[in-house]
Amino acid sequence: MRIGLLVNPIAGMGGRVGLKGTDGVVEEARRRGAEPIAHERALEFLNALSKIRGIDLFVCPGKMGEEAARDANLEYQVTDVKISGATSAADTRACVLALHESSVELVVFVGGDGTARDILDAVNEYNLDDLLVLGVPSGVKMYSGIFVINPADAADVIRLASQGAALPADFEVMDADETAIREDRFIIRLYGYLRGPAVPARFQGAKQASPETIDEHEAQEAIARYVLEQIEKGGSYILGPGTTVKTVTDLLGVKKTVLGVDLLQDGKIQNDVNEDTILQSIEDFSEAWIVVSPIGHQGIVFGRGNQQISPGIIRRVGKEHIIVISTPSKLRGVSDGKLKVDTGDMEVDNLLRGYIRVITDYNEIRLIKME
């Protein structure tokens, strides 16, 4: 099977530094100390891919694929295409065309929603309707359905596709307005569809917003009241994004961002904090808790839109001090009924896996498996 690899080297750099994306703010991300993560995500995928026989790997030049394949010690061929030093959407589109001209059966890209949009633009511009695409998550948000849950899952999808056990299907590509998101406004639309090999258990699915109903708000308030009763004086509470978590601070009468990560200490809140701020503000992590809610439909708890809560922070806080909250309707909407993690650190992912307590109502806790 001929596989093409395309890596967006800047994807995900804005996550831990609190930029909620990287589109148009690469230099600001670097100024804040952001480091590339796409290369490591590509390596994780390639290491899993190396266990599959019968794969011919074609890669984009330099940091858009070649460097990762070289570091993974795999045999590969470099496509005949020139890319710029500071890679751009135009480079992505050119690489897609070059990979198609190399007769690859499937393009695996490492990036986020912006990369998915660029690939869809190339498919439409060059009439590449026969091209199959598979996304390895390396962005910040990744609301699109074309992404697998983690890099190793992509290799498993390829294994099944090579055996004829994964038929093509259409996957949503979502367009999120990153400028609006940085202003704490959620604006997202369906951009189009990419075709890829369908293995539902390995794909995250597109994000679904929480329903705006009276019952949903009442459920969120019941959860929030119970969480407030558990809050310990003198503790530090790292609050993830989402309306369910925001309801906790609404009852306290303090302002929380909807799409950012905030830090609550002694009744005072720091809004829109990044990884460094969290590390500098908490003196004793034994008295720290993380409050998060899974993403609608995807069921992902860490690794999508809350990378400010980094593996290092999760490790310091510990699994026992993670408070997961979710309304019953949101849990019912999770595709397979299981929660998921994809922090980018396999040791931390393994630490989090297993059953975890989820607060679903006032004084109501369910044990849910997290994978």
N, C-alpha and C positions, 0 to 999 in steps of 0.2 A: 504494500500500500504506500502510495506516494503522499507524504505529509509535508506541508509548508509551515514554517514557523516565522511569525512576525512579532517582534517585541517593541512596545512603546516604552522607551527607556525612562521617560519622565512620569509615567502613570503612577498615581498614588502618592507622589511626593508631598502633596498638600495635606495629607491625612493627619499625621501625628502633630503637625504644627498648627492645626486648627483652621485650615483654609477651606475645608469642605469641598476640595477639588483642586485640580492643578491647571485647568484650562485658563490660559492668559495670565497666570500668576506664578510662573516657574521661578522667575528671579526673586520674587518676594518669598517663595518657599525656601529657596537657597539661603536668602538673607536670614531667615528664621532658623537656619540650621538643618533643613530637611535633607535627607539622604535618599538616593534612588533605592527602590525596592523591587522593581520589575525584574532585574537580573536574577535575584534570588528566587523569585516566583517561577521564572523560566527554568532555572536549574532544578527546582523541585519537580516540575513537570517532566523535564528531560530525564531525570534520574529514574522516574517511574516508567517513562517510555522505553528506556534502555532494556527493560525486562521483556519487551514484546518483540517477537521475531518477525521478520519479513517486512520491516519498515524502511523505506527510502526517505531520508530527511533532506529537504531543501530549505535553506534559510536565507533571510535577508542579510545584507552586508553589515559588518561592524556591530555596533551596539544594538542593532535592530534584530539580532538573532544569531549572527555568526559567533560573537564572543561567548554567548551562553552555551552553544553547541560545542565549542572548543573546550570550555571549562568542564563540560560534562563528559569529555573524552568520547564523543560519538562521531561516527563517520557522517559526513554531510556534504552537500554541494551548495555553493553560494550562487544565488540568482544574479543574473546580469542586469543590475540596475544601480544607478548612482544615487546616493542619499547625501543630504547636507549635513554639516557639522552639528548644527542645532536642529534636530529632527522636527518635522512638521507634519501637518495633515496631508500635504502634498506628497511627502515621502511615503506615508502610509498608503495612499492611493496608488502610487507608482509601484510599491512593493507588491500590493495585491495583484496588479496586472502582471507583473513579472512572474509571480508564483503561478498564476493561472497559465501563463505561456510556457511554464515548465511542466505543465500537465499534472499538477498536484490534484489529488482527489479531495483533499481537505486542508483548509487553512486554519491553523491554530494561532490565535493571537493572544498576547499577554498585555492586558491593559484594562481600561474601564469603559464607561458608557461613551465617552468621547471617541475612543478608538473604534468602538462598535459602529458609531455613526459614520466615521470616516471610511470604514470598510464598506458599509452599506452604500455610501456615496460612490465608491469605486465600482461596486457591483452594478449600480444603476447607470453610471457614466459609460462603462465599457461593456455593458450587456453581458455580464458574467452570471447569468441566471442558473447555470449548471454548477456553480461553485458552492461547496459545503463549507460552513464556518463553525468554529468552536471557540468559546471564550474562556481563557484562564484568568481568574480575577486578580487584578493588581491595582485597581483604581481605588477611589475613596467611597463612592456610593454604590455603584453597580445595581441600578434599578432594573436593568434589562434582563430578559429571560434567557439570553443566549449563553450566559455564563454557567459553568459547572460550580459546585460548591467550593472545591479547593483544587489546587493544581494536580494532585494525584488522581482525582476523579477524571480529569481529561484523558489521561492515559488509559483508564479503564474503558471510557467511551470509545476510544480508538480501537482497543482490543476487541470489543464487541462489534464495532463497525466492520473491522477486518474479517470477522467471522460471519458477516451478514446478519447479525442479530440486532442492528440498530438502523431502522428505516428513517429516511429523511423526513423532517417536519419543519414547520415555520416557527420561529422564535421571535418574540417581541424585542425591538430595539427602542429604548426610551430616551427622550431628549429632556434632560433636566437643565433648567436655567441656573447656572452656578452663581451668577451675580445675584439673582434673587435669593438663592439659598444662603449666601453669605450675609444677606440682609434679613435672614430668618423668615423668608417667605418661600413656601413650597410651590413651585411652578414646574410641572412636568407634563409632557405630552408623548403620545405614541409617534415615533419617528418613522417606523416601517418594520419590515420583517427580514430576517436572514434565515436561510435554510441550514439546518445542521442535523447530525445524527441524533435521533431521539432515544435517550435512556433516562426516563423521567426521574428515577431515584437519584441520579447524579447531577441534575440541574437544579439551580436555585429557584427558578421561576421569577416572573416579574413582580415587583413590589405592589402591594395593594394597600390603599389608605384605609385607616380605621373608619368604620361607619359613623356618620354624624347623626346619631339617634339619641333620644332621651334615655333609652335603656342603656346604651353604651356609656353615656356620661354618668349615669347613676352607678354603673359598675365601676367606672374609673374612680369615682368619689369614694365608694365603699373600700376599694383597695387602698386609696390614698389615706383614708382615716386609720386603717389598720397599720400601714407603714409608719405613720406619724407616731403611733403608740409604741412602736419598736425603737424609735430613734433615741439614742443615748446622748445625754448631755456631755459635751466636750468631744464628741466624735466628729469625724470628717466624712462627708457623704458626697461621693462622686456621682453625679446625676447624668445619665445618658440622654440621648435625644428622644423626642416623641411626646405626644399629647398625654399618654397615660402617666409618664413620669412627671410631666409639667403639672398635672393635677395635684401632686403632692405639695409643690411649692405654692400653688394657687390657694390651697387651704391654709398654708402658713402666712400668706399675704406678702410673699416675696416674688420678684420677677425672675422667671427662668426662660431661657431661649428654647424654642421648640426644636430647632435643628442642630443645636450645639451641645457641647458637654459643659456642665456647670459644677461648681464646687460649693457645697453648703457647710459652713462651720459656725457653730455658736449662733445660729439664727441669721447669719449674714451670708450673702451669696456672691461669688465671683462668676460672672457670666462669660460664656464662650472661652473657656480655658483650653490650653493645649497641654501636651505631655509635660513639657518643662515646668509650666506653672503648677501643675498638680504635684510634681516631684518636689518643687521648692516650697510649696505651701503646707504640705503634710509632714509634720515632724515625727509622728508615731503611727506607722501603718498598721500596728496592731489594733488601733482605735479608728480604723478607716473602713468604710463600706462602699460598695458599688451598687447603685440602683439602676437597673436597665430593663427595657422591654423589648421583646423580639420584633423583628420587622414583619409586617403583615404579609401573609402567604408564604414568604421565604422561611420564616422561623429562625432566622439567623440572629444570634444574641450578640456576638462580638465579631468584628471584621468588616462591617458594612456601615459606613457613615459615623462610626464612633472610634476611629483609630487613635484618637487622642488618649483613649484608655488602652494604652499599649501593653504588649506582653509583659514588659518590666513592671508596670503598675499592677497588672492582674496577679503576677507572681508575688508581689509584696503584700497585696491585700489578702489573697488566698480565697479558695473556692467557698469556704464556710462563711465568708463575709460578703458574698455576692447575693444581692436581693433581686430576683427576677420577678417582675410583675406583668400580668397579662389578663385582659378580660376573657371570659369564656368564649365569646364570639371570635376573638382574634386567634385563640388556640384552635378552635374548630376550623378556622380558615387555613391553618398550616397544612400544606399538601399531604404530608405523610404522618402528621401528628408528632413529629420529633423536632426538637430544637437543634440548632447547629452552630458550630463555631469555626472560624477561619481567621485566626489572629496573625498568621504569617510565621508563627513560631510553633513547630510541631510539639515541643515539650509542653508548652502552655496549653495547646489544644488537647493533648492527652490528659493534662491535669484537670481540664474542665469537663471532659467527657464522662459519661455515666449519668446517673439520675441526679436531678437537681430540684430543689423545692421552688415552686412557682406560686405566688400569691394570686388567687383568682377572684377573691371576694373578701369581705370583712371576716377575719378569722377562718378563712378557708384556704387551705394549702394543698396543692396537688404535686405529686412526684412525676416529673416528665423526663424522659430520656433525652440526653443531649449528645449529639454525635459530632 
